[in-house]
Amino acid sequence: MSSNDVDVDVQGDVGVLLNNPTIQNLNIHVQDSGTQAEEQEVKRLVSALLKFCDTEGCRSQIEQVAETVYGGKVFLKLKVNELRALIDVARIVVTCRDQALNAFVESQAIPQELARICPQCGIDTWKATKLCRQCNYDLAEHDDLEHADIVEKRKFKVLIGCCGLAAILAMSAKILPSGYSMTAYIMAGMAMLFGLAAAK
């Protein structure tokens, strides 16, 4: 380097021009701090985008948008403005999805006169369907078992009632006049037979 050569360090992206006739060669060293700042911003935006997508479950959709619009789905290779645009798209996707889901749920609301509560999950479902629309519990089988249990309890009550009536008639036959005692025994026997028949 000759005595007329001068080294100048320039901070940032802007160069400096020196109009000095004594300087024959001007060597400018520019520190690329702008590129480092952009890389850090890209990493920050990628981290924020991935966190949002993973939380909301929309990562595959945003990767598809990035590949369609920007030609690739590797977020670290995108620019700052492209990443910011993808974050906005992700928020729009989640908002539209939630609105559509709420509208669908409201449209699927069951009228009160046609609804029943599922005994397994406790959520309203249709009365006339075999399976619960939420947990697929077999409502028809549940109703059959419940009905069978009710019938068995009813039969048991009838049997107990008939046995009690037969016992009362048999005891009263002992204190009734002889002409009525036979009738009381016959009625007691019929009550027992009716109770046994109802219990089958």
DRENLORO-187449 format. One record per residue (C-alpha): x, y, z; residue in three letters; residue number from 1. Coordinates in steps of 0.001 Angstrom, whole numbers. Example, Ala and Ser with C-alpha at 12.3 -4.5 7.8 and 13.67 -1.06 7.14 Angstrom:
<recs>
+---------+---------+---------+------+------+
|      xx |      yy |      zz | resn | resi |
+---------+---------+---------+------+------+
|   12300 |   -4500 |    7800 |  Ala |    1 |
|   13670 |   -1060 |    7140 |  Ser |    2 |
+---------+---------+---------+------+------+
</recs>
This chain:
<recs>
+---------+---------+---------+------+------+
|      xx |      yy |      zz | resn | resi |
+---------+---------+---------+------+------+
|       0 |       0 |       0 |  Met |    1 |
|    1457 |    3386 |   -1026 |  Ser |    2 |
|    1635 |    6494 |    1134 |  Ser |    3 |
|   -1299 |    7936 |    -778 |  Asn |    4 |
|   -3558 |    4949 |      69 |  Asp |    5 |
|   -6125 |    5538 |    2840 |  Val |    6 |
|   -8269 |    2921 |    4627 |  Asp |    7 |
|  -11684 |    4073 |    5823 |  Val |    8 |
|  -14038 |    1929 |    7982 |  Asp |    9 |
|  -17680 |    2722 |    7302 |  Val |   10 |
|  -20340 |    1633 |    9815 |  Gln |   11 |
|  -23579 |     553 |    8164 |  Gly |   12 |
|  -24627 |     272 |    4556 |  Asp |   13 |
|  -23790 |    3814 |    3400 |  Val |   14 |
|  -20499 |    4540 |    1710 |  Gly |   15 |
|  -18494 |    7758 |    2060 |  Val |   16 |
|  -16947 |    9779 |    -740 |  Leu |   17 |
|  -13893 |   11880 |      62 |  Leu |   18 |
|  -12946 |   14573 |   -2439 |  Asn |   19 |
|   -9322 |   14810 |   -1531 |  Asn |   20 |
|   -6810 |   15169 |   -4361 |  Pro |   21 |
|   -3997 |   13774 |   -2184 |  Thr |   22 |
|   -5773 |   10394 |   -1868 |  Ile |   23 |
|   -5153 |    8259 |   -4913 |  Gln |   24 |
|   -6714 |    4991 |   -3646 |  Asn |   25 |
|   -9611 |    4928 |   -1197 |  Leu |   26 |
|  -10199 |    1513 |     414 |  Asn |   27 |
|  -13661 |    1418 |    2062 |  Ile |   28 |
|  -14480 |   -1403 |    4495 |  His |   29 |
|  -18222 |   -1691 |    5072 |  Val |   30 |
|  -19468 |   -3750 |    8054 |  Gln |   31 |
|  -22574 |   -5651 |    7037 |  Asp |   32 |
|  -24590 |   -5074 |   10234 |  Ser |   33 |
|  -27863 |   -4783 |    8302 |  Gly |   34 |
|  -27684 |   -8388 |    7114 |  Thr |   35 |
|  -27101 |   -9667 |   10660 |  Gln |   36 |
|  -30049 |   -7685 |   11969 |  Ala |   37 |
|  -32245 |   -9062 |    9213 |  Glu |   38 |
|  -31171 |  -12626 |    9988 |  Glu |   39 |
|  -32034 |  -12128 |   13642 |  Gln |   40 |
|  -35429 |  -10704 |   12691 |  Glu |   41 |
|  -36061 |  -13677 |   10369 |  Val |   42 |
|  -35262 |  -16109 |   13192 |  Lys |   43 |
|  -37528 |  -14200 |   15570 |  Arg |   44 |
|  -40417 |  -14181 |   13095 |  Leu |   45 |
|  -39937 |  -17871 |   12246 |  Val |   46 |
|  -40016 |  -18751 |   15953 |  Ser |   47 |
|  -43189 |  -16707 |   16463 |  Ala |   48 |
|  -44831 |  -18217 |   13371 |  Leu |   49 |
|  -44005 |  -21810 |   14329 |  Leu |   50 |
|  -45200 |  -21288 |   17901 |  Lys |   51 |
|  -48505 |  -19839 |   16693 |  Phe |   52 |
|  -49016 |  -22552 |   14049 |  Cys |   53 |
|  -48229 |  -25394 |   16459 |  Asp |   54 |
|  -50522 |  -23934 |   19110 |  Thr |   55 |
|  -53418 |  -23467 |   16699 |  Glu |   56 |
|  -52749 |  -26595 |   14624 |  Gly |   57 |
|  -52445 |  -24822 |   11267 |  Cys |   58 |
|  -48805 |  -25469 |   10361 |  Arg |   59 |
|  -49519 |  -27635 |    7307 |  Ser |   60 |
|  -51874 |  -25013 |    5847 |  Gln |   61 |
|  -49333 |  -22198 |    6292 |  Ile |   62 |
|  -46543 |  -24328 |    4778 |  Glu |   63 |
|  -48807 |  -24938 |    1796 |  Gln |   64 |
|  -49446 |  -21195 |    1446 |  Val |   65 |
|  -45691 |  -20471 |    1647 |  Ala |   66 |
|  -44907 |  -23077 |    -989 |  Glu |   67 |
|  -47630 |  -21811 |   -3313 |  Thr |   68 |
|  -46882 |  -18089 |   -2953 |  Val |   69 |
|  -43134 |  -17969 |   -2253 |  Tyr |   70 |
|  -41977 |  -21229 |   -3848 |  Gly |   71 |
|  -40861 |  -23008 |    -689 |  Gly |   72 |
|  -42040 |  -24020 |    2750 |  Lys |   73 |
|  -38741 |  -23630 |    4632 |  Val |   74 |
|  -39537 |  -20549 |    6677 |  Phe |   75 |
|  -35876 |  -19652 |    7402 |  Leu |   76 |
|  -35288 |  -19056 |    3693 |  Lys |   77 |
|  -38050 |  -16457 |    3462 |  Leu |   78 |
|  -37684 |  -12705 |    3799 |  Lys |   79 |
|  -38899 |  -10572 |    6687 |  Val |   80 |
|  -41858 |   -9119 |    4816 |  Asn |   81 |
|  -42857 |  -12588 |    3573 |  Glu |   82 |
|  -42787 |  -13993 |    7110 |  Leu |   83 |
|  -44877 |  -11110 |    8421 |  Arg |   84 |
|  -47382 |  -11743 |    5652 |  Ala |   85 |
|  -47516 |  -15446 |    6598 |  Leu |   86 |
|  -48162 |  -14562 |   10246 |  Ile |   87 |
|  -51098 |  -12415 |    9138 |  Asp |   88 |
|  -52355 |  -15266 |    6937 |  Val |   89 |
|  -52078 |  -17710 |    9850 |  Ala |   90 |
|  -54167 |  -15437 |   12065 |  Arg |   91 |
|  -56779 |  -15087 |    9332 |  Ile |   92 |
|  -56881 |  -18875 |    8822 |  Val |   93 |
|  -57430 |  -19512 |   12542 |  Val |   94 |
|  -60073 |  -16780 |   12820 |  Thr |   95 |
|  -62009 |  -18076 |    9803 |  Cys |   96 |
|  -61718 |  -21650 |   11037 |  Arg |   97 |
|  -63074 |  -20755 |   14482 |  Asp |   98 |
|  -65921 |  -18734 |   12983 |  Gln |   99 |
|  -66836 |  -21587 |   10643 |  Ala |  100 |
|  -66724 |  -24074 |   13513 |  Leu |  101 |
|  -68962 |  -21907 |   15688 |  Asn |  102 |
|  -71413 |  -21464 |   12808 |  Ala |  103 |
|  -71455 |  -25215 |   12219 |  Phe |  104 |
|  -72065 |  -25977 |   15900 |  Val |  105 |
|  -74914 |  -23474 |   15996 |  Glu |  106 |
|  -76429 |  -24967 |   12850 |  Ser |  107 |
|  -76277 |  -28418 |   14444 |  Gln |  108 |
|  -78159 |  -27382 |   17566 |  Ala |  109 |
|  -80878 |  -29922 |   18355 |  Ile |  110 |
|  -84413 |  -28715 |   19107 |  Pro |  111 |
|  -85298 |  -29403 |   22730 |  Gln |  112 |
|  -88247 |  -31647 |   21860 |  Glu |  113 |
|  -85982 |  -33866 |   19712 |  Leu |  114 |
|  -82979 |  -33937 |   22058 |  Ala |  115 |
|  -81873 |  -36289 |   24788 |  Arg |  116 |
|  -78831 |  -36338 |   27039 |  Ile |  117 |
|  -76294 |  -39068 |   26341 |  Cys |  118 |
|  -75840 |  -41147 |   29518 |  Pro |  119 |
|  -72129 |  -41572 |   28776 |  Gln |  120 |
|  -70840 |  -38108 |   27761 |  Cys |  121 |
|  -73713 |  -35973 |   29069 |  Gly |  122 |
|  -74071 |  -33974 |   25821 |  Ile |  123 |
|  -77302 |  -33410 |   23904 |  Asp |  124 |
|  -77915 |  -35815 |   21027 |  Thr |  125 |
|  -80833 |  -36847 |   18835 |  Trp |  126 |
|  -83547 |  -38989 |   20389 |  Lys |  127 |
|  -84147 |  -41087 |   17289 |  Ala |  128 |
|  -80539 |  -42059 |   16549 |  Thr |  129 |
|  -78913 |  -45338 |   17536 |  Lys |  130 |
|  -75526 |  -43801 |   18409 |  Leu |  131 |
|  -74611 |  -40607 |   20264 |  Cys |  132 |
|  -73355 |  -37990 |   17807 |  Arg |  133 |
|  -70552 |  -37009 |   20182 |  Gln |  134 |
|  -69102 |  -40232 |   21646 |  Cys |  135 |
|  -70841 |  -42941 |   19527 |  Asn |  136 |
|  -72346 |  -44547 |   22617 |  Tyr |  137 |
|  -74979 |  -47145 |   21681 |  Asp |  138 |
|  -78159 |  -45423 |   22849 |  Leu |  139 |
|  -80452 |  -48162 |   21510 |  Ala |  140 |
|  -78703 |  -50837 |   23558 |  Glu |  141 |
|  -78747 |  -48589 |   26591 |  His |  142 |
|  -82490 |  -48058 |   26200 |  Asp |  143 |
|  -83072 |  -51806 |   25810 |  Asp |  144 |
|  -81114 |  -52567 |   28972 |  Leu |  145 |
|  -82869 |  -49805 |   30862 |  Glu |  146 |
|  -86271 |  -51014 |   29686 |  His |  147 |
|  -85424 |  -54616 |   30640 |  Ala |  148 |
|  -84361 |  -53447 |   34105 |  Asp |  149 |
|  -87628 |  -51543 |   34539 |  Ile |  150 |
|  -89633 |  -54575 |   33442 |  Val |  151 |
|  -87768 |  -56860 |   35864 |  Glu |  152 |
|  -88376 |  -54479 |   38753 |  Lys |  153 |
|  -92061 |  -54274 |   37830 |  Arg |  154 |
|  -92374 |  -58075 |   37703 |  Lys |  155 |
|  -90718 |  -58351 |   41101 |  Phe |  156 |
|  -93154 |  -55830 |   42568 |  Lys |  157 |
|  -96118 |  -57758 |   41108 |  Val |  158 |
|  -94766 |  -61042 |   42534 |  Leu |  159 |
|  -94282 |  -59523 |   45988 |  Ile |  160 |
|  -97780 |  -58043 |   45865 |  Gly |  161 |
|  -99366 |  -61345 |   44820 |  Cys |  162 |
|  -97466 |  -63272 |   47476 |  Cys |  163 |
|  -98589 |  -60790 |   50107 |  Gly |  164 |
| -102200 |  -61023 |   48928 |  Leu |  165 |
| -102044 |  -64826 |   48939 |  Ala |  166 |
| -100672 |  -64830 |   52476 |  Ala |  167 |
| -103425 |  -62487 |   53692 |  Ile |  168 |
| -106109 |  -64639 |   52055 |  Leu |  169 |
| -104636 |  -67840 |   53512 |  Ala |  170 |
| -104566 |  -66377 |   57022 |  Met |  171 |
| -108045 |  -64923 |   56690 |  Ser |  172 |
| -109366 |  -68345 |   55573 |  Ala |  173 |
| -108672 |  -69650 |   59072 |  Lys |  174 |
| -110949 |  -67120 |   60729 |  Ile |  175 |
| -113685 |  -67046 |   58093 |  Leu |  176 |
| -116741 |  -69257 |   58333 |  Pro |  177 |
| -116328 |  -72693 |   56782 |  Ser |  178 |
| -118327 |  -71705 |   53716 |  Gly |  179 |
| -115902 |  -68894 |   52868 |  Tyr |  180 |
| -112611 |  -70464 |   53894 |  Ser |  181 |
| -112425 |  -72648 |   50766 |  Met |  182 |
| -113027 |  -69580 |   48581 |  Thr |  183 |
| -110236 |  -67737 |   50411 |  Ala |  184 |
| -107811 |  -70625 |   49822 |  Tyr |  185 |
| -108736 |  -70750 |   46124 |  Ile |  186 |
| -108213 |  -67001 |   45770 |  Met |  187 |
| -104864 |  -67268 |   47578 |  Ala |  188 |
| -103771 |  -69973 |   45158 |  Gly |  189 |
| -104873 |  -67909 |   42170 |  Met |  190 |
| -102951 |  -64907 |   43512 |  Ala |  191 |
|  -99815 |  -67040 |   43818 |  Met |  192 |
| -100239 |  -68416 |   40288 |  Leu |  193 |
| -100757 |  -64905 |   38890 |  Phe |  194 |
|  -97648 |  -63648 |   40671 |  Gly |  195 |
|  -95529 |  -66516 |   39373 |  Leu |  196 |
|  -96835 |  -66026 |   35842 |  Ala |  197 |
|  -96094 |  -62303 |   35953 |  Ala |  198 |
|  -92545 |  -62971 |   37183 |  Ala |  199 |
|  -91645 |  -65094 |   34140 |  Lys |  200 |
+---------+---------+---------+------+------+
</recs>
